[in-house]
């Protein structure tokens, strides 16, 4: 039973889930769109939106330390602070768009494209 559990685990242990999310969030920031399953996109979307909001509210050196602590690539944190914060300075939330793509051929998993708006 999942009483009082806040997030989905996607049949992975905690270390695998954290590594997968950090890698996916880094890819979303670097490449601005990623094709993945719907359940993974839902988890990644909340993480990316929280990171962007934190980076907007914190002073730049503090934001860089926070982002470098989570993201897998230093270029992703540089891109977020230099380019994406300028793009989203007037936007309060809703930084990502999830577009359904259909179903994967092998196991019929629902596929989506998650991209920065």
Secondary structure by P-SEA (a helix, b strand, c coil): cccccccccccccaaaaaaaaaaaaaaaaaccbbbbcaaaaaaaaaaaaaaaaaaaaccaaaaaaaaaaccccaaaaaaaaccccccccccccccbbbbbcccccccccbbbbbbcc
